[in-house]
Amino acid sequence: MAEVQGTQKMQSPCLKEVTQVSPHRCCLSPLFNPPEPLHKASKPRSSSADCRRDFVARTSSCIFPNTQFTNHESLPSLQKSFSEFLNAYPQYAENFQIDQIRAKEYYHLSLSSHVCLDYIGIGLFSYSQLQNQEESFNYETASSSSPSRILDIPFFSVSYKMGSLKTQLLHGGAESKLESTMKKKIMNFLNFSENDYSMVFTANRTSAFKLLAESYPFQSSQKLLTVYDCESEAVEAMINTSEKKGARVMSAEFSWPRLRIQSAKLKKMVVSQKNKKKGLFVFPLHSRVTGARYPYLWLRIAQENGWHVLIDACALGPKDMDSFGFSLFRPDFLICSFYKIFGENPSGFGCLIVKKSTLPILEGEPSSGMVSLLPAKIKLEPEIEAKPTAIEAFKASENRGVENIEIECRGLDQVDSMGLTRISRRARCLINWLVNALLKLQHPSTDGVALVKIYGPKIKFDRGPALAFNVFDWKGEKVEPVLVQKLADRTNISLSHGKLHNIWFSEKYQREKDKALDKTGITESKKKDKKVPGISVVTTSLGFLANFEDAYRLWAFVAQFLDADFVEKARWRYTALNQKKVEV
């Protein structure tokens, strides 16, 4: 069946509509809503609400209006799609500096044609910075009349350290100049004052959660309340550790199908207890899987009812912390993470930040997971290492200040130069275009079976740049997310997969419950006999440097599943190339 036609080039009325809306008025922070005005007839408040509604209306009416795509070969070209994208979102063109940064500092993405949509976070350094450092070391060693070549030049290495989290935060310890400099940069980047907060580095995000659980006094403040709509290795580590210390674990629930927080149930858990020492309230601000954003109001409610608050900022956008009102909400703990280079090396470290006034409640038991940042150790070719002149040259270059104390984190600097408004506007346009485009894919059948199901928010002004979805065949059967991930990888698109849980179905959706949930649940590590139902999903995240071509290539890849034989053809090609067979 051919594509159901309705696609036309955007006419001037649509363009006129979007240009009448001031792009600057549309870019209020999606994370921080100002307090309710004293007078209901507040004009700025009304303008903000109108802007949000107009944005949603433009996405629906100006991008592939009245169109369903039933054949992957009938998709409009990249160029045509981008032209219509700009017609719908003219403000996107104001962010060309980000494209310039990508072309200059992360050119490896274009050289490899790699679309990185499999992790979310913030990079410290740029790829160009890494290459420049390699050239610098090559020059230093070559100047010693030795044909040397650098094998590997990381920006830093980590070393595990044991001890008490409380002692480390109160008194510090021996730190390299690299480590102290990096701490200052990150604290400034996150808008934290060193007068009010202390920080330790951890091996990763999971280590930070576990480290806090080992130090938190669950014996006296016995509750752990988490707000997550998906599986999280880090949160599970905290839950397992806290349960061993006698904590009572509770979780928020999320209403099907939009996966909004079940507010009444969560409020009851937060405020119902009379004991002033409630425990630890873990709040992620928004879902790293579905992109759903959660109201800051929950932080205030938790604090007013005696909870210590941990903010999970690992899924926040690059400058989202600029919108965080520390004068209104001062969390007791915050966890974030940084990777080294976007699209090159997602390894890095985690950060656990603790409010100094909260430090006395922590226990002084030895904990694991803390790390020190050390200057990089350079690996030379074996034959070079055997030559004293090369070794002496390397040591001399190291002593002259190569990994200089004024370490340059070009990834952070680039984000700072763009600011929250531009970054959030760009992400908002891309993610909503992608959601709309995916929902336009439909199997060529009389039943009109949708190819893609999206979980959580769909087209929405203040949704996050993460997306959870599944692909279904023409019979309505789900294609396993792991298979989708593997096939995407073969086309140089990196996706991930996860599992949604804590889902609540009202009576209205009971018939959908059995079909929606996976037939096999999750087996908890501690309680082997307990099955936790959930929904396995494909996940994608549009980072700071994602561009329209990245979103379009994902859309074009998913559209190939409109071909009923696509999976079988892919399996045959995979096997024919003597590669490992893809199992369905």
C-alpha positions in Angstrom: 0.0 0.0 0.0 1.3 3.4 -0.9 1.8 6.2 1.6 -1.5 8.0 2.6 -0.7 11.3 1.0 -1.2 14.6 2.8 2.3 15.9 2.8 2.7 19.3 1.3 5.3 21.9 1.5 4.6 24.2 4.4 2.7 27.3 3.2 3.1 30.8 4.4 0.1 30.7 6.9 1.9 28.1 8.9 5.1 30.0 8.9 3.2 33.2 9.7 1.7 31.5 12.7 5.0 30.5 14.2 6.8 33.8 13.6 4.0 35.7 15.4 5.1 33.9 18.6 8.2 35.5 20.2 10.8 32.7 20.5 12.2 34.5 23.6 8.9 34.3 25.4 8.8 30.6 24.6 12.0 29.8 26.3 11.2 30.0 30.0 12.9 27.3 31.8 11.0 24.0 31.4 12.2 22.9 34.9 11.4 25.9 37.0 7.9 27.5 37.1 7.7 30.8 39.0 5.4 31.0 42.0 1.7 31.6 41.3 1.1 35.4 40.9 -1.0 37.2 43.5 -3.5 38.3 40.9 -5.0 35.7 38.6 -5.1 38.0 35.6 -1.3 38.1 35.4 -0.4 38.8 31.8 3.1 37.1 31.8 1.6 33.9 33.2 -1.0 33.9 30.5 1.5 34.5 27.7 3.6 31.6 28.9 0.7 29.3 28.9 -0.4 30.5 25.4 3.2 29.9 24.2 3.2 26.3 25.4 -0.1 25.6 23.7 1.0 27.2 20.5 4.1 25.1 20.4 2.2 21.9 20.7 -0.3 23.1 18.1 2.5 23.9 15.7 4.1 20.5 16.1 0.9 18.8 15.3 -0.3 21.0 12.5 2.8 22.1 10.7 4.8 18.8 10.6 3.4 16.2 8.2 -0.2 17.4 8.7 -2.9 14.9 8.0 -0.3 12.3 6.9 0.5 8.7 7.7 3.5 6.9 6.3 3.0 3.3 5.5 6.1 2.6 3.4 9.6 3.4 4.5 10.6 4.3 0.9 8.0 7.1 0.8 9.5 9.1 3.6 10.5 12.7 2.6 14.2 13.3 2.1 16.4 14.6 4.8 16.7 17.9 3.1 12.9 18.3 2.6 12.2 17.2 6.2 14.7 19.7 7.5 13.2 22.5 5.5 9.7 21.8 6.9 11.3 21.4 10.4 12.7 24.9 10.2 9.4 26.3 8.9 7.7 24.9 12.0 10.5 25.9 14.4 12.2 29.0 13.0 13.9 29.6 16.4 16.0 26.4 15.9 18.1 28.3 13.3 19.3 30.6 16.1 21.3 27.7 17.6 23.7 27.3 14.6 26.6 27.8 17.1 26.0 24.4 18.5 26.3 22.9 15.0 29.6 24.8 14.5 30.9 23.4 17.8 29.9 19.9 16.7 31.6 20.3 13.3 34.8 21.7 14.8 35.2 20.0 18.2 33.4 16.6 17.6 34.2 15.9 13.9 34.7 12.3 14.7 30.9 11.9 14.7 30.7 13.0 11.1 33.7 11.0 10.0 32.2 7.8 11.5 28.6 8.7 10.6 27.8 7.6 14.2 24.5 8.6 15.9 25.0 8.5 19.6 21.6 8.2 21.3 22.4 5.6 24.0 23.4 7.6 27.0 22.5 10.9 28.7 24.8 13.2 30.5 27.5 15.9 30.2 30.9 15.5 28.7 34.0 17.2 30.2 36.2 17.4 27.2 35.9 17.7 23.4 37.2 15.2 20.9 39.3 18.0 19.3 40.8 18.7 22.7 41.9 15.0 23.0 43.5 15.1 19.5 45.4 18.3 20.4 46.7 16.7 23.6 47.9 13.7 21.6 49.7 16.0 19.2 51.3 17.8 22.1 52.7 14.7 23.6 53.9 13.4 20.3 55.8 16.6 19.7 57.4 16.5 23.2 58.6 12.9 22.7 59.7 13.4 19.1 61.8 16.4 20.1 64.1 14.0 21.9 65.3 12.5 18.6 63.2 9.4 19.3 60.6 7.9 16.9 58.0 7.8 19.7 54.3 7.4 19.4 51.6 7.8 22.1 49.4 4.8 22.5 46.8 6.2 24.8 46.3 9.6 26.4 43.4 9.9 28.8 42.8 13.2 30.5 42.9 11.6 34.0 42.9 8.3 35.8 41.0 7.3 39.0 42.2 5.6 42.1 39.9 4.0 44.6 40.1 5.1 48.2 38.6 3.7 51.3 37.4 5.5 54.4 34.5 7.3 55.9 32.3 9.5 53.6 31.6 11.7 56.6 35.3 12.1 57.5 36.2 12.9 53.9 33.5 15.5 53.6 34.3 17.1 56.9 38.1 17.1 56.8 39.0 16.3 53.2 42.2 14.6 52.5 45.3 14.6 50.3 44.1 15.8 46.9 46.0 16.3 43.7 45.9 19.8 42.2 44.0 18.3 39.3 41.3 17.0 41.7 40.8 20.2 43.6 40.7 22.2 40.3 38.1 19.8 38.9 36.0 20.1 42.0 35.9 23.9 41.7 35.0 23.7 38.0 32.1 21.3 38.6 30.8 23.1 41.6 30.7 26.4 39.6 29.1 24.6 36.7 26.3 23.3 38.9 25.8 26.6 40.7 26.8 25.2 44.1 28.6 27.3 46.7 31.6 25.6 48.4 30.6 27.5 51.6 27.4 25.5 51.8 28.2 22.2 50.1 31.0 19.6 50.0 31.7 17.1 47.2 33.4 13.7 46.7 34.1 11.9 43.5 32.8 8.4 43.0 33.6 5.7 40.5 30.2 6.2 38.8 26.6 7.0 39.4 25.8 3.6 41.0 28.8 4.0 43.4 27.4 7.4 44.5 24.0 6.0 45.4 25.5 3.0 47.2 28.0 5.2 49.1 25.2 7.5 50.4 23.1 4.5 51.5 26.0 3.1 53.4 26.4 6.4 55.3 22.8 7.4 55.8 21.3 6.7 59.3 18.5 4.3 58.2 18.4 2.9 61.8 16.8 6.1 63.1 15.3 7.5 59.8 14.0 4.2 58.6 12.3 5.1 55.3 13.5 5.3 51.7 11.1 6.7 49.2 12.0 6.8 45.6 10.3 8.3 42.5 11.4 6.3 39.4 9.3 5.0 36.5 12.1 2.7 35.3 14.7 0.2 36.4 17.9 1.8 37.7 21.0 -0.1 38.7 22.0 2.8 40.9 18.7 3.0 42.7 18.6 -0.8 43.2 22.1 -0.6 44.8 20.8 2.0 47.2 17.6 -0.1 47.9 19.6 -3.3 48.6 22.0 -1.5 50.9 19.3 0.4 52.8 17.2 -2.8 53.3 20.2 -4.5 54.9 20.3 -1.6 57.4 16.6 -2.1 58.2 15.1 0.6 56.0 11.5 0.4 54.8 11.5 1.0 51.1 8.6 2.7 49.3 8.1 3.7 45.6 6.0 6.2 43.8 3.6 4.8 41.2 2.9 6.1 37.7 -0.5 6.2 36.0 -1.0 4.4 32.7 -0.8 5.5 29.9 1.0 8.8 30.2 3.0 7.6 33.3 2.3 10.7 35.4 3.0 10.5 39.1 0.1 9.1 41.2 0.0 12.3 43.2 -2.5 11.2 45.8 -0.6 8.1 46.7 2.8 9.8 46.8 1.5 12.6 48.9 0.1 10.1 51.4 3.5 8.4 51.7 5.2 11.7 52.1 3.0 13.4 54.7 1.1 10.6 56.5 3.7 9.6 59.0 3.8 11.5 62.3 7.5 10.8 63.1 9.5 13.9 62.2 12.5 11.9 61.1 11.0 10.4 58.0 14.0 9.2 56.0 15.4 9.8 52.6 13.3 11.1 49.6 15.0 10.4 46.3 13.8 12.6 43.5 15.1 12.5 39.8 13.5 15.8 38.6 12.6 14.0 35.4 12.8 10.4 33.9 15.9 9.5 32.1 13.9 7.0 30.1 10.5 8.6 29.2 11.5 12.2 29.5 8.6 13.0 31.9 9.4 16.0 34.1 8.2 16.1 37.7 7.1 19.2 39.6 9.5 20.8 42.1 6.6 21.1 44.5 7.4 17.6 45.7 10.7 18.8 47.1 9.0 21.4 49.2 6.4 19.0 50.4 9.1 16.4 51.4 11.2 19.0 53.2 8.3 20.4 55.1 7.4 16.9 56.3 10.8 16.0 57.7 12.4 14.2 54.8 16.0 14.5 53.8 16.0 15.1 50.0 18.4 13.6 47.5 18.2 15.0 44.0 19.3 12.7 41.2 20.6 15.2 38.6 22.2 12.6 36.3 19.5 12.9 33.7 19.4 16.7 33.6 20.4 18.6 30.5 23.7 20.5 30.3 22.5 23.8 31.8 19.3 22.7 33.6 20.9 23.3 37.0 20.8 27.0 36.1 17.1 26.8 36.5 17.2 25.2 39.9 16.1 27.6 42.6 18.6 26.9 45.4 17.2 29.8 47.3 13.8 28.0 47.4 15.0 24.3 47.4 18.3 23.4 49.0 18.6 19.7 48.8 20.5 17.7 51.4 22.2 15.6 48.8 22.7 15.7 45.0 24.2 13.1 42.7 25.4 13.8 39.2 27.8 12.2 36.7 30.1 13.3 33.9 31.6 11.3 31.1 34.9 12.1 29.3 34.1 12.8 25.6 30.7 12.7 23.9 30.6 9.9 21.2 34.1 8.7 22.1 34.4 7.7 25.8 31.3 7.6 28.0 33.4 6.6 31.1 34.0 9.2 33.7 33.0 9.6 37.3 30.1 10.4 39.6 29.8 13.2 42.1 28.1 13.1 45.5 27.4 16.6 46.8 26.3 17.0 50.5 24.9 20.1 52.3 27.3 20.9 55.1 24.5 21.4 57.6 23.4 17.8 56.9 26.8 16.3 57.5 26.4 15.6 61.2 23.6 13.0 60.6 25.9 10.8 58.5 27.4 7.7 60.0 31.2 7.4 60.2 31.5 3.8 59.0 34.0 3.0 56.3 32.4 3.1 52.8 33.4 2.1 49.3 33.1 3.8 46.0 35.0 7.1 46.5 37.8 7.8 44.0 40.7 10.3 43.6 41.4 11.9 40.3 45.0 11.5 39.3 47.0 13.0 36.4 47.0 10.7 33.4 49.8 8.2 33.0 51.0 8.0 29.4 51.6 4.7 27.7 54.5 4.6 25.3 55.5 2.0 22.7 57.6 -0.8 24.4 60.7 0.0 22.3 60.4 3.7 23.3 60.2 2.8 26.9 63.5 1.0 26.6 65.2 4.2 25.5 66.2 6.5 28.4 66.2 9.6 26.2 62.5 9.1 25.5 61.7 8.5 29.2 63.6 11.6 30.2 61.8 13.6 27.6 58.4 12.5 28.8 59.2 13.2 32.4 60.5 16.6 31.5 57.3 17.4 29.6 55.3 16.2 32.6 57.2 18.5 34.9 56.7 21.5 32.6 53.0 21.3 33.2 51.4 19.0 30.6 47.7 18.1 32.5 48.4 22.1 33.6 46.6 23.0 36.9 44.4 25.3 34.9 42.9 22.3 33.3 40.6 23.1 30.4 37.2 21.3 30.4 36.2 22.4 26.9 33.0 20.3 27.0 31.7 22.3 30.1 33.0 25.6 28.6 31.0 25.0 25.4 27.8 24.4 27.3 28.4 27.5 29.4 28.9 29.6 26.3 25.5 28.4 24.9 23.4 28.8 28.0 20.2 27.2 29.1 17.8 29.0 26.8 19.5 28.0 23.5 20.2 24.4 24.6 16.7 23.7 26.0 15.0 25.3 22.9 17.1 23.1 20.6 16.3 19.9 22.5 12.6 20.9 22.7 12.3 21.2 18.9 14.2 18.0 18.1 12.5 15.7 20.6 9.0 16.9 19.7 9.7 16.5 16.0 10.9 13.0 16.6 7.8 12.1 18.7 5.5 13.5 16.0 7.4 11.8 13.2 7.4 8.3 14.9 3.6 8.6 15.5 3.1 9.1 11.8 4.3 5.6 11.0 1.5 3.1 10.5 1.3 -0.4 9.0 -0.4 -0.7 5.6 -3.5 -2.5 6.9 -7.2 -1.8 7.1 -6.9 -2.0 10.9 -4.4 0.9 10.9 -2.0 -0.7 13.4 0.6 1.9 14.6 4.2 0.9 14.1 5.4 2.7 17.2 4.0 3.1 20.7 5.5 5.9 22.9 5.4 5.6 26.7 5.1 8.7 28.8 4.6 12.2 27.5 4.2 12.6 23.7 4.2 16.1 22.1 4.7 18.4 25.0 6.5 21.8 25.5 8.3 20.9 28.7 9.1 17.2 28.1 12.7 16.0 28.5 14.9 15.0 25.6 14.6 11.3 26.4 12.1 8.9 24.8 10.8 5.4 25.6 9.1 3.5 22.8 8.4 0.1 21.2 8.1 -1.2 17.7 5.2 -3.5 16.8 4.7 -5.6 13.7 1.7 -5.7 11.5 0.1 -8.3 13.7 0.4 -6.0 16.7 3.2 -8.1 18.3 6.1 -6.3 20.0 9.5 -6.5 18.4 11.9 -7.2 21.3 13.8 -4.0 22.3 17.1 -5.9 22.3 16.6 -6.8 18.7 15.8 -3.3 17.7 18.9 -2.1 19.5 21.1 -4.7 17.7 19.7 -3.8 14.3 20.1 -0.1 14.9 23.7 -0.7 15.9 24.3 -2.3 12.5 23.3 1.0 10.9 25.6 3.0 13.2 22.8 4.2 15.5 23.4 3.6 19.1 20.2 3.0 21.1 19.6 1.5 24.5 16.9 -0.4 26.2 15.3 -0.5 29.7 12.3 -1.5 31.6 9.5 0.6 32.9 8.0 -0.3 36.3 5.9 0.9 39.2 3.0 1.4 36.7 -0.6 1.8 38.0 -3.6 0.9 35.9 -6.9 2.4 36.7 -10.1 0.4 36.1 -10.5 2.1 32.8 -7.3 0.5 31.5 -7.5 -3.0 33.2 -8.1 -4.6 29.8 -4.8 -3.1 28.5 -2.8 -4.2 31.6 -2.2 -7.8 30.6 -1.3 -6.9 27.1 1.0 -4.0 28.0 3.0 -5.7 30.7 5.7 -8.2 29.8 4.7 -11.8 30.3 7.8 -12.4 32.4 8.5 -10.1 35.3 11.8 -9.0 36.8 13.3 -11.3 39.5 14.6 -9.2 42.4 18.1 -10.2 43.4 17.2 -10.4 47.1 13.7 -11.9 46.9 14.2 -14.6 44.3 10.5 -15.7 44.4 9.1 -12.2 43.8 8.3 -11.1 40.2 8.0 -7.4 39.5 5.9 -6.7 36.3 7.2 -4.1 33.9 7.5 -3.1 30.2 10.7 -3.5 28.3 11.3 -0.6 26.0 13.7 0.9 23.5 15.2 4.1 24.9 16.9 7.1 23.2 18.3 10.3 24.4 19.1 13.5 22.5 22.1 15.1 24.0 23.5 18.6 23.8 25.1 18.0 20.4 22.3 16.0 18.8 21.2 17.5 15.5 18.3 17.1 13.1 20.1 14.5 11.1 20.5 12.3 14.1 16.7 12.4 14.8 15.9 11.9 11.1 18.2 8.9 10.8 16.5 7.3 13.8 13.1 7.9 12.3 14.2 6.4 8.9 15.6 3.4 10.7 12.4 2.7 12.6 10.4 3.2 9.5 12.1 0.1 8.0 10.0 -2.1 10.3 7.0 -1.1 8.1 8.4 -3.8 5.8 7.0 -7.0 7.1 10.1 -8.9 6.1 12.6 -6.4 7.4 13.7 -8.5 10.4 14.1 -11.6 8.3 16.1 -9.8 5.7 18.3 -8.3 8.3 18.9 -11.7 9.9 19.8 -13.2 6.6 22.3 -10.4 5.8 23.7 -10.6 9.2 24.4 -14.4 8.9 25.6 -14.1 5.3 28.4 -11.8 6.5 29.6 -14.5 8.9 28.6 -12.5 11.9 26.9 -13.7 15.0 23.3 -14.6 14.4 20.7 -12.2 15.8 18.3 -14.2 18.0 14.7 -13.1 18.1 
